[in-house]
Amino acid sequence: MPLRVWRTDEVTPLSPHPNDPALPPQPGAAEFLTTFTITIPPGTPGQAVTNAEAREAQRAKELAGRGHLLRLWRLPEPGRALGLWQAGDLAEMQAIVASLPLDPWMTTNIVPLAPHPSDPASAGSRSWPVK
């Protein structure tokens, strides 16, 4: 890649997430990348965790059905996941995350995404000359 001298690359293996809806993005909607880190408080009963995870899976299906949740992946570290979302703006995205049943046990980082000029999925994608 011609620009590699000015950037730093980090490769992280991803694995399937059980709540991944695998939906394509909708044109024109704002996209957000989330990183979730779940930390279950010590002493939390196992049944409470199981119930919260079941509610989380149901909520993920609801949000996918509304076009908000597009993709989910597990990161190699336990309790960590990435999500690709769509929302009207950052405030709506924050409200969506707050509505997740596991939110009280999660640390969440939300990154607004912008289109990249070399995105192959974009109609106006430009290709860099290969040397």
C-alpha positions in Angstrom: 0.0 0.0 0.0 1.5 3.4 -1.0 0.5 5.1 2.2 1.9 2.5 4.6 4.8 4.8 5.5 2.4 7.2 7.2 0.1 4.8 9.0 0.2 2.1 11.6 -1.7 -1.1 11.0 -3.0 -3.5 13.6 -4.6 -6.8 12.8 -7.0 -8.4 15.3 -8.6 -11.7 14.5 -12.3 -11.7 14.8 -14.6 -14.6 15.4 -18.4 -15.0 14.9 -20.7 -13.6 17.5 -23.9 -15.5 18.4 -26.0 -12.3 18.0 -24.6 -11.2 14.7 -27.4 -10.4 12.3 -25.1 -10.0 9.3 -27.0 -7.1 7.7 -25.7 -4.8 4.9 -25.5 -1.1 5.7 -28.3 1.2 4.5 -27.1 4.0 2.2 -27.0 7.5 3.8 -27.3 6.4 7.5 -24.6 7.3 10.0 -22.4 4.3 10.9 -20.8 3.7 14.3 -18.2 1.1 15.4 -18.5 0.0 19.0 -16.1 -1.9 21.2 -17.8 -3.6 24.2 -16.0 -4.9 27.2 -18.2 -6.9 29.6 -17.2 -7.3 33.2 -19.6 -9.3 35.4 -19.4 -8.1 39.0 -18.0 -10.6 41.4 -20.7 -12.5 43.2 -23.3 -12.1 40.5 -25.5 -15.3 40.5 -25.1 -17.4 37.3 -28.8 -17.3 36.6 -28.7 -13.5 36.6 -26.0 -13.6 34.0 -27.8 -16.2 31.9 -31.0 -14.2 32.0 -29.2 -11.0 31.1 -27.5 -12.7 28.1 -30.8 -14.0 26.9 -32.4 -10.5 27.1 -29.3 -9.1 25.3 -29.8 -11.6 22.4 -33.4 -10.7 22.1 -32.6 -6.9 22.2 -29.9 -7.5 19.5 -32.6 -9.1 17.3 -34.9 -6.2 17.9 -32.3 -3.6 17.0 -31.2 -5.6 13.9 -34.9 -5.7 12.8 -35.0 -1.9 13.1 -31.8 -1.5 11.0 -29.6 -0.3 13.9 -27.4 -3.4 14.5 -25.6 -4.5 11.3 -22.8 -6.8 12.5 -21.2 -8.2 15.7 -17.9 -10.0 16.2 -16.1 -11.4 19.2 -12.6 -10.2 19.9 -9.9 -12.6 21.2 -10.0 -11.3 24.7 -12.9 -12.7 26.9 -15.9 -10.5 27.2 -14.9 -8.2 24.3 -16.9 -7.6 21.1 -17.1 -5.2 18.1 -20.3 -4.0 16.7 -21.2 -2.1 13.5 -24.3 0.0 13.9 -26.4 2.7 12.2 -28.2 5.5 13.9 -29.4 9.1 13.2 -26.7 10.6 15.2 -24.4 10.0 18.2 -27.1 10.8 20.8 -29.3 8.1 19.3 -26.4 5.7 19.2 -25.7 6.3 22.9 -29.4 5.8 23.7 -29.3 2.5 21.8 -26.3 1.3 23.7 -27.9 2.3 27.0 -30.9 0.2 26.1 -28.9 -3.0 26.0 -29.5 -5.3 29.0 -25.8 -5.9 29.6 -25.1 -2.1 29.5 -24.7 -1.9 33.3 -21.8 -4.4 33.0 -20.3 -3.0 29.9 -17.6 -0.4 29.1 -18.4 0.9 25.6 -16.4 2.9 23.2 -18.5 4.4 20.3 -16.6 5.7 17.2 -18.5 7.6 14.5 -17.4 6.3 11.1 -17.0 8.4 7.9 -16.8 7.0 4.3 -13.4 6.2 3.1 -12.5 7.2 -0.5 -11.0 3.7 -1.2 -13.9 1.7 0.2 -14.7 -0.9 -2.5 -18.4 -0.9 -1.5 -18.7 2.8 -2.5 -19.8 3.7 -6.0 -17.2 6.5 -6.1 -14.3 4.4 -4.9 -11.0 5.3 -6.4 -8.3 2.7 -6.8 -4.7 3.5 -6.0 -2.1 2.8 -8.7 -0.3 -0.5 -8.0 3.4 -0.4 -8.4 
